[in-house]
Amino acid sequence: MRKPINLVYGIDDVPPIAITVLSAFQHSAILIFTMFTAVVICREAGAPASTVVNVLSIGLLVAGIGTVLQAVRLGPLGSGFLLPNGSQAAFLGPSIAAGKMGGMPLIFGMTILAGLTEMLISRFWRRLRPFLPPEMSGVVVMLIGMQIAAVGLHSLLVPSDGASPGPLDFTVAGLTLAIAIVLNVWTRGNLKLFCVLIGVLAGYGSGFALGLVSPAGIAAVGALPLFAAPHVAELSWTFDVELALPFVVAGFAAAMGSSANITVSQRMNDADWVRPDVDSISRGTLADGAMAASAGLLGACAVGTIATNVGVMVATGVTSRRIAFAFGAIAALFAFLPRISAVLATTPLPVVGGALLFSSCFTMMNGLQIITARLIDARKTIVVGLALSTALAINAYPNLSDTLPLSLRSLATSALVAGTLVGLLLTVIFRIGIRRTVKLEIAPDAAFAQPIEDFMAKNGANWGARPDVIGRAVFGLTQLTDAIIEHCEPAGPITIETHFDEFNLECEITYAGDVLEFPDRRPSNQEIMASDQGARRLAGFMLRRNADRIQAEAEHGNCRVHFHFDH
């Protein structure tokens, strides 16, 4: 693994103590912010303030442990990267539904099921990868962003206490959102990096000044001890078969989101990165699921890797795994300071709504970038469009589930679950008819550049291949065909056969004519000028540099050239 030049402190570097601590505090600020999703879940479940504080404290502790586990690679667990944990938004919709049906015990029990699902998926990640293409990962991330936005709007427009929002609510929400936007867009340094935290603090302060923070809530914060351990004395779990499928789908979504975060970390830390390391993804997803299940077991909402923290690492260029240990220590300290959790629990809903709306913008954009990182054809366009349309329908028509058969109603409780399920089903269906091996014949006297480009673009989109790899293949095939026609006197058509899987693009060119050499050394200028053989060797030398591997064979006048491109 070679460190990219844009990284200040790479994964194996040891930053100064001050940089390590400040970076850890920066990620911890995002951790605190992500806990708003747990606050929303607990409030929707009607949990008392003491329960909310305890749930948040346990969640902070599990997040710290999960972050360290991801970095150290303990046994089969851990991706080996700095991946700070936080409250997992993929479980937001199903958890709210579970809270309304059975309170906190049902949330805890079903969270265990979802975490176990994610752990199971991690063991079969390599085999499942063809059915979980990058565009589906992008759809899931977009759906998570849409779900965060929907919850933020719901917190503002439909408060759980039944009161209608007034001008003060919109003022506080607008102030929170506006400050976060201004600091993110028009400032630099710490103001930009801590824009969300500053916006939330400003919103909380204005909410307090305008009377949106209840005196009883403030008194409850002051009544708590400064230091106290979270407890599990009254913990219980329940399960409901009706919610099993939504939480299983949420586990799939969490696994895909985790895989996207790990892939970005791999690419960010390796200048020679070519393709995702499936072993690292499998280990990281296993740890992610283990933390979600542990959170449910200990009495917290689901915890997992957070895309926002990955974005901070991209922005700052600091990815040292040493920061994971400092983050874990800070998160554990927060867990034993109940007043921090209590302040979160008393945050006015307009502040929560404004902060979640801001976060949703970046989450949705991350999803869009993942989708567009691959070539897209009509099939994938339909998958993306219908998955997002399904999620929009669930958000726009909350009573849509009432029109479904009883056995399917639980699937319509969450836009994320419904959209992900539709996307996965369509992905499996649309694999029918996609040919992994395709051929193209070119006559030596016909134009060939545009047909090769169209051939590779069409099939690359069908496969969902990376544009850069297809571009290299188009260049290599075009130049090779030109060299064969120019130097090898082909007798008959030139046949191009390509085969693709998620890891490799193989291109085989066959023709009848002289063999084309692919030397490791560039021929000298004298050799090039002396004969056609020198010019042929120069063409072969240039082509060898384009592909990852190249091989040429000739038998009885029939030649075969094999290009291999890593994907």
Secondary structure by P-SEA (a helix, b strand, c coil): ccccccccccccccccaaaaaaaaaaaaaaaaaaaaaaaaaaaaacccaaaaaaaaaaaaaaaaaaaaaaccccccccccccccccccccaaaaaaaaaacccaaaaaaaaaaaaaaaaaaaaacccccccccaaaaaaaaaaaaaaaaaaaaaaaccccccccccaaaaaaaaaaaaaaaaaacccccccccaaaaaaaaaaaaaaaaaccccaaaaaaaaacccbbbbbccbbbbbbbccaaaaaaaaaaaaaaaaaaaaaaaaaaacccccccaaaaaaaaaaaaaaaaaaaaaaccccccccaaaaaaaaacccccaaaaaaaaaaaaaaaacaaaaaaaaaccaaaaaaaaaaaaaaaaaaaaaaaacccccaaaaaaaaaaaaaaaaaaaccccccccccccccccccaaaaaaaaaaaaaaaaccccccbbbbbbbcccccaaaaaaaaaaaaaaacccaaaaaaaaaaaaaaaaaaaaccccccbbbbbbbbcccbbbbbbbbccbbbbbccccccaaaaaacaaaaaaaaaaaaaaaccbbbbbbcccbbbbbbbbcc
